[in-house]
Amino acid sequence: MQVVTKPDIAGEFERLVLKELAARRGLMAWQALLRAHATLLRQLDQDLEQETGLALADFDVLAQLAVGELRMTELADRALISRSGMTRRVARLAEDGLVRRANTVADARGVVVALTDAGVARLIETVPVHARGVFDLFVSRLDDQELAVLESALGKVTLDATFG
């Protein structure tokens, strides 16, 4: 492999991108998606934590558990974080009394997680703040047609990536 000198890195980066993305097709859309995602999550997290004291990642775990108890592996998959990261997050939430962990009946090695009464109350308290943030920062800035196109396009990408 050829080592690229520092002044040539930008040119080499551009060459490699153009090789994979003919005529830069989709590159601007990809960059816009990444910027929007990072900006929205950062603002939603900041607003939720400021108004409720709950981090967005913790809110997401509580929201995923609204469906009922989940195996730790399923919870990690649904919340899009690593299993080890979920283990640490659930441990903190359990210490705060918001979730409980238990071994599964069928498999003593498996762990299920569920909301406690305090977790349900915390979720109910924070949902309006989060939903209002999603509306203000995202939904209100797009018309119905733009929302439908975005939903359709991102749904295709998600399905393709999930079921390849």
N, C-alpha and C positions, 0 to 999 in steps of 0.2 A: 504494500500500500504506500502510495506517495504521500510524503508529508507536505502539507501546504503551508507556505509562509504566511505570517499574519496579514500583510497587505493583500494577499490573494484570497483570504477566507470569504469575503463578501462575494467576489466573483465566482468562486467555487460553489458557494451556497446557491447562488442564482442559477448556475449551470445545472446543478443537480435537481433543483426544483423544476426548471424548464424541461429537463429530461423526463421527469415523472408526470408533470402537469403541462401537457402540450399547450403552448401559448398562454400559460398561466391560468388556464380555464379553472374556475372555481376557487382560485387562491384568495381573491378578495372576499368572497362569501365566507370562506373558512376562517379567515382572519377576523371578519366582523362577528361571526358566531363565537369565536373564542373570547374576543373583547367583551361582547355583550354578556356572555355567561359569567366571566370573571367579575365584571362590574356589577351585574345584578346580584350575584351571590354575596359579594363583599358588602353591598348596601343592605340587602335583606338581613344578613348576619348582624351588621352594625345596628340597624334599626330594631331588630328583635331583641338583641342583647340590651340595648339602651332602654327600651320600653318595658321589658319583662325580666331581664337578667338571665335569660336562657339563650344559649348559643344555637345557631341555626342547625348545626350537626346534631345536637341533642334533641331539638325539636323534631328533626327528621326521624330519629329513632322512635320517639314517642308517637309520631304520626303513623309510622309503619306498623306499630303495635296496636293501633286503633282497630285493626281487623281481628285482633285476638292474639293469643300466644303464638309465638313463632320459634322455630329452632334457630339457634344462634347462627348457623350457616345461612339459612334462608333470610334472616334479618340482615346479615352482612351483604348478601347479594341484593336485596331490595334497597338498602340504603347506599349502595355503591361504595362501600369501604371494605378494606381488607378484614379478614377474620380476626387477626390479632388486634387491629385497630378497634374492631367492634367489641372484642373482649374487654379492652381497657375502658371503652366508652360505657359499656353496660355495667362494669364494676363501679364506675363513678356514679352513674344514675342509680344503681342499687344502694350505694352509700347515702345518696340523697333521698332515698325512700321512694323514688319514682317508678322503679321497675323491680320485679322479683325474678330470680333465676331458680330453676328446679331441674332435676334430672328427669328425662323422659321416662314414661312407664315402660315403653317397649325396649328402650336401649339405655342402660344405666350410664353409658358414656356420653349420650346426647344431652344437650342442655336446651331447655326452652326458656323463653323470656316473655314476661307479660307485664302489662301496666298494673300498678297498685292503684288504690283509690286516690292517693296523692298524685300519682302520675296522670290519671284521668283528669283530675281537677286542674293540674298544671297545663295539660294539653288544651282543655277547654278555655283556659285563661289566655293562652298564647295564639290559638288559631285565628281569632279576629285580627290580631296585629299582623300576623304573617300574611293572611289573605288580603288585607288592605294594602300591604306592601307590594304583593304580587300585582294587584290591580293598578296601583299608582305608578309603579316603576315599569310595568310591562304591558298589561292588557290595555290600559287607557291610551297608550301611545300608538296602537295599531287599530285599523278598522277591521270589520268582520271578514272582509275578503283576505286581507293580509294575515289575519289569524288562521283562517282556513288553509291558506297556502302553506304557511309555516307548519301547521299541525300535520298536514299531509306529507310535506317534504321530510320533516324530521321523523315522522312515523315510518316512512320508507327506509330511512337510514338506520333507525333503531331496529326494525325488523330484519333488515339485511344483515346487520352486524350480529344480531342475536341468533338468527337461524341460518346465516350464511348460505 
